[in-house]
Amino acid sequence: MQNQIEDANGRTWRLAVTIGSVKRYERRANMKVFAQLFELWQKQRGKDPLEIMLGIVADLFPGIEEAAAFVYECAVVEGEKEKPSFDDFCDSVGPIECGKAIADLTAELQEFMPEKPKDLKKSGDADPLER
């Protein structure tokens, strides 16, 4: 999934969850995203999908700064060689745009959580890590 947001300065920020963006956010937030996501997935599974999404967003990104930091780490600005600072990002992106972006990016993170244990294997004999 790749989406984008426009800021108040007319810049287009392309968003995508990558290994690098998750690593940078983990360093910034001093947390392991997938360990936390798995724990949340275990608690939330079986509930209404919207309730699951809102619960995961609230637990992973409890404040606007954490949400903005994850969006920022997943963002690249079109047509600029250097990425603007995090403060510049926060000064030019509104909370509604950030909220929608964090929901979309969290949905992308959720793709890593299987629905059933068999979803981890490509066949009955295969090792889950051979995928």
N, CA, C and O atoms as a DFTB+ gen file, in Angstrom:
524 C
 N C O
     1  1       0.855      -1.172       0.000
     2  2       0.000       0.000       0.000
     3  2       0.899       1.232       0.000
     4  3       1.869       1.314       0.754
     5  1       0.566       2.160      -0.836
     6  2       1.278       3.423      -0.815
     7  2       0.251       4.524      -1.004
     8  3      -0.566       4.478      -1.923
     9  1       0.301       5.506      -0.130
    10  2      -0.615       6.626      -0.259
    11  2       0.174       7.920      -0.113
    12  3       1.405       7.902      -0.073
    13  1      -0.516       9.015      -0.036
    14  2       0.174      10.302       0.046
    15  2      -0.682      11.306       0.784
    16  3      -1.897      11.150       0.906
    17  1      -0.018      12.343       1.276
    18  2      -0.709      13.477       1.879
    19  2      -0.067      14.748       1.347
    20  3       1.107      14.759       0.975
    21  1      -0.844      15.806       1.315
    22  2      -0.308      17.114       0.947
    23  2      -0.276      17.970       2.188
    24  3      -1.193      17.932       3.009
    25  1       0.799      18.755       2.324
    26  2       0.896      19.624       3.490
    27  2       0.481      21.048       3.138
    28  3       0.157      21.344       1.988
    29  1       0.492      21.915       4.126
    30  2       0.068      23.308       3.952
    31  2       0.990      24.086       3.019
    32  3       0.610      25.141       2.512
    33  1       2.195      23.576       2.788
    34  2       3.152      24.239       1.897
    35  2       3.074      23.713       0.468
    36  3       3.907      24.065      -0.367
    37  1       2.075      22.867       0.177
    38  2       1.885      22.343      -1.174
    39  2       2.773      21.170      -1.527
    40  3       2.799      20.747      -2.682
    41  1       3.502      20.634      -0.562
    42  2       4.364      19.481      -0.827
    43  2       3.544      18.194      -0.749
    44  3       2.602      18.082       0.035
    45  1       3.926      17.235      -1.577
    46  2       3.301      15.922      -1.545
    47  2       4.251      14.965      -0.854
    48  3       5.402      14.804      -1.261
    49  1       3.750      14.331       0.198
    50  2       4.510      13.342       0.960
    51  2       3.979      11.965       0.581
    52  3       2.814      11.657       0.835
    53  1       4.826      11.134      -0.026
    54  2       4.448       9.755      -0.356
    55  2       4.731       8.891       0.861
    56  3       5.797       8.985       1.470
    57  1       3.760       8.045       1.213
    58  2       3.849       7.234       2.420
    59  2       3.897       5.750       2.090
    60  3       3.130       5.261       1.260
    61  1       4.802       5.044       2.746
    62  2       4.886       3.590       2.606
    63  2       5.602       3.026       3.824
    64  3       6.610       3.573       4.273
    65  1       5.079       1.938       4.349
    66  2       5.750       1.243       5.442
    67  2       6.892       0.443       4.831
    68  3       6.683      -0.377       3.938
    69  1       8.088       0.689       5.319
    70  2       9.265      -0.059       4.885
    71  2       9.999      -0.547       6.137
    72  3       9.712      -0.104       7.249
    73  1      10.930      -1.446       5.943
    74  2      11.744      -1.902       7.078
    75  2      12.467      -0.711       7.688
    76  3      12.534      -0.582       8.911
    77  1      13.005       0.153       6.848
    78  2      13.723       1.334       7.336
    79  2      12.841       2.264       8.146
    80  3      13.268       2.776       9.181
    81  1      11.602       2.491       7.684
    82  2      10.720       3.398       8.419
    83  2      10.350       2.815       9.780
    84  3      10.277       3.547      10.767
    85  1      10.118       1.508       9.842
    86  2       9.803       0.876      11.120
    87  2      11.013       0.946      12.052
    88  3      10.863       1.246      13.237
    89  1      12.204       0.676      11.532
    90  2      13.424       0.748      12.364
    91  2      13.634       2.157      12.919
    92  3      13.950       2.322      14.098
    93  1      13.459       3.165      12.075
    94  2      13.652       4.546      12.544
    95  2      12.630       4.910      13.615
    96  3      12.965       5.562      14.603
    97  1      11.383       4.487      13.416
    98  2      10.362       4.772      14.425
    99  2      10.666       4.032      15.726
   100  3      10.501       4.593      16.809
   101  1      11.107       2.785      15.629
   102  2      11.446       2.028      16.837
   103  2      12.541       2.721      17.640
   104  3      12.476       2.780      18.868
   105  1      13.535       3.238      16.951
   106  2      14.607       3.973      17.661
   107  2      14.046       5.238      18.301
   108  3      14.360       5.544      19.451
   109  1      13.229       5.963      17.573
   110  2      12.657       7.222      18.073
   111  2      11.747       6.972      19.283
   112  3      11.801       7.709      20.267
   113  1      10.914       5.929      19.203
   114  2       9.919       5.660      20.247
   115  2      10.423       4.703      21.324
   116  3       9.754       4.485      22.334
   117  1      11.600       4.137      21.103
   118  2      12.175       3.180      22.044
   119  2      11.204       2.029      22.328
   120  3      10.920       1.695      23.478
   121  1      10.708       1.441      21.241
   122  2       9.788       0.306      21.359
   123  2       9.988      -0.611      20.163
   124  3      10.504      -0.188      19.129
   125  1       9.584      -1.853      20.301
   126  2       9.611      -2.812      19.201
   127  2       8.192      -2.913      18.647
   128  3       7.302      -3.459      19.298
   129  1       7.990      -2.391      17.457
   130  2       6.665      -2.277      16.866
   131  2       5.982      -3.628      16.702
   132  3       4.817      -3.764      17.075
   133  1       6.663      -4.628      16.160
   134  2       5.998      -5.891      15.873
   135  2       5.718      -6.693      17.140
   136  3       4.723      -7.416      17.195
   137  1       6.561      -6.584      18.149
   138  2       6.273      -7.234      19.432
   139  2       5.014      -6.621      20.037
   140  3       4.138      -7.336      20.525
   141  1       4.934      -5.308      20.002
   142  2       3.760      -4.606      20.519
   143  2       2.524      -4.929      19.681
   144  3       1.444      -5.157      20.226
   145  1       2.683      -4.949      18.366
   146  2       1.570      -5.247      17.468
   147  2       1.045      -6.662      17.705
   148  3      -0.167      -6.875      17.707
   149  1       1.936      -7.626      17.903
   150  2       1.514      -9.001      18.149
   151  2       0.736      -9.104      19.457
   152  3      -0.292      -9.777      19.525
   153  1       1.228      -8.440      20.484
   154  2       0.538      -8.426      21.770
   155  2      -0.871      -7.831      21.627
   156  3      -1.836      -8.362      22.175
   157  1      -0.972      -6.740      20.897
   158  2      -2.263      -6.099      20.665
   159  2      -3.174      -6.985      19.830
   160  3      -4.374      -7.080      20.089
   161  1      -2.595      -7.633      18.826
   162  2      -3.359      -8.534      17.958
   163  2      -3.969      -9.660      18.782
   164  3      -5.126     -10.024      18.577
   165  1      -3.190     -10.214      19.716
   166  2      -3.701     -11.294      20.560
   167  2      -4.888     -10.821      21.406
   168  3      -5.856     -11.560      21.583
   169  1      -4.815      -9.610      21.921
   170  2      -5.888      -9.075      22.755
   171  2      -7.119      -8.695      21.933
   172  3      -8.242      -8.832      22.417
   173  1      -6.930      -8.226      20.714
   174  2      -8.014      -7.633      19.925
   175  2      -8.707      -8.596      18.968
   176  3      -9.841      -8.340      18.564
   177  1      -8.058      -9.695      18.595
   178  2      -8.638     -10.551      17.548
   179  2     -10.030     -11.037      17.941
   180  3     -10.323     -11.275      19.113
   181  1     -10.868     -11.173      16.930
   182  2     -12.240     -11.597      17.144
   183  2     -13.206     -10.433      17.342
   184  3     -14.421     -10.633      17.352
   185  1     -12.681      -9.224      17.497
   186  2     -13.546      -8.059      17.683
   187  2     -13.895      -7.457      16.326
   188  3     -13.382      -7.887      15.293
   189  1     -14.760      -6.472      16.343
   190  2     -15.131      -5.725      15.148
   191  2     -13.877      -5.108      14.521
   192  3     -13.058      -4.550      15.251
   193  1     -13.695      -5.188      13.194
   194  2     -12.491      -4.662      12.552
   195  2     -12.197      -3.190      12.869
   196  3     -11.037      -2.822      13.056
   197  1     -13.226      -2.354      12.931
   198  2     -12.998      -0.949      13.257
   199  2     -12.513      -0.804      14.695
   200  3     -11.632       0.008      14.979
   201  1     -13.085      -1.586      15.593
   202  2     -12.664      -1.559      17.000
   203  2     -11.213      -2.029      17.131
   204  3     -10.443      -1.467      17.909
   205  1     -10.851      -3.043      16.381
   206  2      -9.465      -3.540      16.388
   207  2      -8.527      -2.436      15.918
   208  3      -7.520      -2.153      16.568
   209  1      -8.859      -1.810      14.784
   210  2      -8.008      -0.765      14.214
   211  2      -7.826       0.381      15.205
   212  3      -6.702       0.819      15.447
   213  1      -8.920       0.865      15.775
   214  2      -8.830       1.994      16.704
   215  2      -8.048       1.617      17.958
   216  3      -7.289       2.432      18.483
   217  1      -8.226       0.398      18.438
   218  2      -7.478      -0.061      19.607
   219  2      -5.985      -0.145      19.346
   220  3      -5.180       0.259      20.185
   221  1      -5.620      -0.659      18.202
   222  2      -4.200      -0.778      17.847
   223  2      -3.580       0.602      17.645
   224  3      -2.475       0.861      18.124
   225  1      -4.277       1.485      16.944
   226  2      -3.762       2.842      16.743
   227  2      -3.551       3.530      18.091
   228  3      -2.511       4.147      18.320
   229  1      -4.538       3.425      18.981
   230  2      -4.437       4.091      20.291
   231  2      -3.300       3.523      21.130
   232  3      -2.642       4.270      21.853
   233  1      -3.055       2.213      21.049
   234  2      -1.976       1.612      21.838
   235  2      -0.593       1.873      21.240
   236  3       0.357       2.164      21.967
   237  1      -0.484       1.769      19.922
   238  2       0.824       1.981      19.287
   239  2       1.210       3.453      19.244
   240  3       2.386       3.794      19.373
   241  1       0.224       4.323      19.062
   242  2       0.473       5.757      18.889
   243  2      -0.432       6.531      19.836
   244  3      -1.421       7.115      19.393
   245  1      -0.116       6.552      21.144
   246  2      -1.025       7.123      22.138
   247  2      -1.232       8.636      22.044
   248  3      -2.206       9.159      22.586
   249  1      -0.340       9.332      21.374
   250  2      -0.480      10.779      21.246
   251  2      -0.230      11.227      19.826
   252  3       0.251      10.457      18.994
   253  1      -0.558      12.475      19.554
   254  2      -0.382      13.024      18.202
   255  2       1.089      13.027      17.791
   256  3       1.401      12.838      16.616
   257  1       1.998      13.238      18.752
   258  2       3.422      13.257      18.395
   259  2       3.898      11.888      17.934
   260  3       4.666      11.793      16.977
   261  1       3.453      10.822      18.603
   262  2       3.844       9.469      18.182
   263  2       3.262       9.143      16.814
   264  3       3.943       8.567      15.965
   265  1       2.008       9.512      16.601
   266  2       1.383       9.269      15.295
   267  2       2.117      10.044      14.202
   268  3       2.428       9.495      13.146
   269  1       2.389      11.314      14.463
   270  2       3.098      12.140      13.481
   271  2       4.495      11.591      13.215
   272  3       4.963      11.614      12.076
   273  1       5.165      11.096      14.256
   274  2       6.516      10.548      14.087
   275  2       6.505       9.327      13.174
   276  3       7.390       9.176      12.332
   277  1       5.510       8.453      13.335
   278  2       5.451       7.276      12.468
   279  2       5.150       7.677      11.028
   280  3       5.777       7.172      10.097
   281  1       4.197       8.580      10.844
   282  2       3.884       9.054       9.496
   283  2       5.130       9.689       8.872
   284  3       5.453       9.424       7.714
   285  1       5.820      10.520       9.639
   286  2       7.030      11.189       9.154
   287  2       8.087      10.166       8.723
   288  3       8.704      10.312       7.667
   289  1       8.288       9.143       9.536
   290  2       9.303       8.133       9.206
   291  2       8.933       7.338       7.960
   292  3       9.815       6.819       7.274
   293  1       7.635       7.234       7.658
   294  2       7.175       6.508       6.468
   295  2       7.092       7.408       5.237
   296  3       6.732       6.941       4.156
   297  1       7.420       8.687       5.387
   298  2       7.191       9.666       4.321
   299  2       8.459      10.053       3.571
   300  3       9.552      10.116       4.134
   301  1       8.273      10.306       2.298
   302  2       9.297      10.862       1.423
   303  2       8.623      12.002       0.662
   304  3       7.498      11.846       0.189
   305  1       9.297      13.145       0.540
   306  2       8.710      14.294      -0.151
   307  2       9.043      14.218      -1.632
   308  3      10.204      14.070      -2.015
   309  1       8.014      14.320      -2.455
   310  2       8.212      14.316      -3.905
   311  2       9.011      15.531      -4.333
   312  3       8.733      16.653      -3.909
   313  1      10.005      15.300      -5.174
   314  2      10.750      16.390      -5.791
   315  2      11.751      17.099      -4.895
   316  3      12.292      18.130      -5.293
   317  1      12.017      16.587      -3.705
   318  2      13.010      17.209      -2.820
   319  2      14.098      16.199      -2.492
   320  3      13.820      15.038      -2.192
   321  1      15.341      16.662      -2.554
   322  2      16.468      15.776      -2.267
   323  2      16.600      15.506      -0.773
   324  3      16.936      14.396      -0.360
   325  1      16.331      16.535       0.035
   326  2      16.431      16.379       1.483
   327  2      15.058      16.437       2.105
   328  3      14.208      17.236       1.713
   329  1      14.859      15.584       3.072
   330  2      13.584      15.534       3.779
   331  2      13.519      16.700       4.754
   332  3      14.468      16.926       5.504
   333  1      12.419      17.445       4.759
   334  2      12.263      18.519       5.742
   335  2      12.317      17.948       7.164
   336  3      12.127      16.747       7.361
   337  1      12.568      18.787       8.126
   338  2      12.675      18.341       9.516
   339  2      11.326      17.866      10.043
   340  3      10.276      18.177       9.481
   341  1      11.377      17.113      11.124
   342  2      10.152      16.646      11.776
   343  2       9.308      17.835      12.234
   344  3       8.084      17.809      12.106
   345  1       9.949      18.872      12.764
   346  2       9.212      20.064      13.193
   347  2       8.517      20.729      12.012
   348  3       7.380      21.185      12.139
   349  1       9.189      20.789      10.866
   350  2       8.584      21.356       9.661
   351  2       7.379      20.515       9.239
   352  3       6.337      21.053       8.864
   353  1       7.531      19.208       9.304
   354  2       6.429      18.303       8.988
   355  2       5.236      18.594       9.901
   356  3       4.108      18.738       9.428
   357  1       5.489      18.679      11.215
   358  2       4.415      18.922      12.185
   359  2       3.759      20.288      11.983
   360  3       2.560      20.443      12.219
   361  1       4.537      21.272      11.548
   362  2       3.989      22.613      11.321
   363  2       3.177      22.722      10.036
   364  3       2.414      23.673       9.866
   365  1       3.333      21.760       9.131
   366  2       2.658      21.881       7.838
   367  2       1.629      20.793       7.540
   368  3       0.931      20.873       6.529
   369  1       1.521      19.779       8.399
   370  2       0.544      18.707       8.197
   371  2      -0.496      18.784       9.305
   372  3      -0.154      18.836      10.486
   373  1      -1.768      18.791       8.916
   374  2      -2.858      18.898       9.883
   375  2      -3.169      17.579      10.569
   376  3      -2.802      16.515      10.070
   377  1      -3.849      17.643      11.719
   378  2      -4.173      16.427      12.461
   379  2      -5.139      15.492      11.726
   380  3      -5.091      14.278      11.927
   381  1      -6.008      16.038      10.886
   382  2      -6.927      15.179      10.135
   383  2      -6.152      14.360       9.106
   384  3      -6.369      13.155       8.980
   385  1      -5.254      15.007       8.377
   386  2      -4.422      14.288       7.397
   387  2      -3.549      13.250       8.095
   388  3      -3.393      12.128       7.614
   389  1      -2.981      13.641       9.239
   390  2      -2.134      12.724       9.992
   391  2      -2.955      11.537      10.497
   392  3      -2.497      10.396      10.435
   393  1      -4.152      11.797      10.992
   394  2      -5.015      10.727      11.493
   395  2      -5.385       9.721      10.428
   396  3      -5.357       8.515      10.672
   397  1      -5.733      10.209       9.246
   398  2      -6.055       9.293       8.147
   399  2      -4.820       8.500       7.733
   400  3      -4.901       7.296       7.487
   401  1      -3.678       9.181       7.658
   402  2      -2.444       8.503       7.263
   403  2      -2.058       7.430       8.273
   404  3      -1.648       6.337       7.882
   405  1      -2.183       7.725       9.572
   406  2      -1.793       6.732      10.580
   407  2      -2.725       5.526      10.537
   408  3      -2.283       4.400      10.765
   409  1      -4.000       5.741      10.249
   410  2      -4.939       4.617      10.121
   411  2      -4.562       3.744       8.923
   412  3      -4.562       2.518       9.029
   413  1      -4.241       4.364       7.784
   414  2      -3.842       3.612       6.586
   415  2      -2.543       2.845       6.820
   416  3      -2.426       1.682       6.434
   417  1      -1.562       3.503       7.457
   418  2      -0.272       2.852       7.708
   419  2      -0.413       1.726       8.730
   420  3       0.267       0.706       8.619
   421  1      -1.277       1.897       9.714
   422  2      -1.510       0.845      10.705
   423  2      -2.181      -0.356      10.049
   424  3      -1.872      -1.500      10.384
   425  1      -3.089      -0.104       9.124
   426  2      -3.719      -1.206       8.382
   427  2      -2.655      -1.987       7.626
   428  3      -2.725      -3.213       7.537
   429  1      -1.680      -1.288       7.086
   430  2      -0.585      -1.960       6.389
   431  2       0.242      -2.796       7.366
   432  3       0.636      -3.915       7.039
   433  1       0.504      -2.270       8.548
   434  2       1.228      -3.039       9.567
   435  2       0.455      -4.292       9.960
   436  3       1.054      -5.343      10.187
   437  1      -0.867      -4.190      10.041
   438  2      -1.695      -5.322      10.439
   439  2      -1.600      -6.492       9.465
   440  3      -1.901      -7.628       9.832
   441  1      -1.192      -6.230       8.249
   442  2      -1.048      -7.299       7.263
   443  2      -0.041      -8.348       7.720
   444  3      -0.056      -9.475       7.225
   445  1       0.825      -7.994       8.649
   446  2       1.816      -8.931       9.149
   447  2       1.236      -9.904      10.165
   448  3       1.888     -10.893      10.500
   449  1       0.034      -9.653      10.662
   450  2      -0.582     -10.510      11.661
   451  2      -1.504     -11.508      10.975
   452  3      -2.448     -11.109      10.293
   453  1      -1.241     -12.810      11.148
   454  2      -2.061     -13.835      10.483
   455  2      -3.443     -13.943      11.111
   456  3      -3.631     -13.620      12.284
   457  1      -4.400     -14.396      10.326
   458  2      -5.745     -14.651      10.840
   459  2      -5.784     -15.981      11.582
   460  3      -6.441     -16.105      12.616
   461  1      -5.070     -16.983      11.044
   462  2      -5.036     -18.319      11.638
   463  2      -3.598     -18.813      11.578
   464  3      -2.842     -18.379      10.709
   465  1      -3.202     -19.701      12.470
   466  2      -1.823     -20.213      12.431
   467  2      -1.423     -20.767      11.077
   468  3      -0.262     -20.650      10.685
   469  1      -2.370     -21.377      10.344
   470  2      -2.020     -21.951       9.035
   471  2      -1.626     -20.868       8.029
   472  3      -0.978     -21.171       7.026
   473  1      -2.008     -19.601       8.282
   474  2      -1.642     -18.523       7.370
   475  2      -0.136     -18.269       7.351
   476  3       0.372     -17.609       6.444
   477  1       0.567     -18.783       8.336
   478  2       2.009     -18.594       8.394
   479  2       2.758     -19.540       7.467
   480  3       3.935     -19.326       7.180
   481  1       2.086     -20.582       6.999
   482  2       2.747     -21.582       6.162
   483  2       2.175     -21.543       4.752
   484  3       0.988     -21.284       4.553
   485  1       3.047     -21.806       3.773
   486  2       2.542     -21.865       2.413
   487  2       2.028     -23.269       2.061
   488  3       1.252     -23.430       1.118
   489  1       2.461     -24.275       2.818
   490  2       1.912     -25.611       2.669
   491  2       2.048     -26.319       4.012
   492  3       2.717     -25.822       4.917
   493  1       1.417     -27.470       4.138
   494  2       1.432     -28.190       5.395
   495  2       2.819     -28.599       5.861
   496  3       3.042     -28.738       7.064
   497  1       3.758     -28.796       4.943
   498  2       5.100     -29.257       5.314
   499  2       6.118     -28.146       5.393
   500  3       7.221     -28.364       5.893
   501  1       5.791     -26.978       4.923
   502  2       6.782     -25.905       4.822
   503  2       7.019     -25.225       6.166
   504  3       6.108     -25.071       6.980
   505  1       8.244     -24.834       6.367
   506  2       8.616     -24.038       7.533
   507  2       8.115     -22.621       7.314
   508  3       8.317     -22.075       6.229
   509  1       7.453     -21.982       8.323
   510  2       6.903     -20.627       8.129
   511  2       7.949     -19.601       7.681
   512  3       7.609     -18.631       7.004
   513  1       9.201     -19.805       8.049
   514  2      10.222     -18.821       7.691
   515  2      10.784     -19.016       6.290
   516  3      11.587     -18.205       5.828
   517  1      10.372     -20.078       5.608
   518  2      10.847     -20.330       4.242
   519  2      10.076     -19.529       3.216
   520  3      10.396     -19.593       2.029
   521  1       9.085     -18.789       3.625
   522  2       8.238     -18.018       2.719
   523  2       9.004     -16.988       1.972
   524  3       8.430     -16.255       1.166
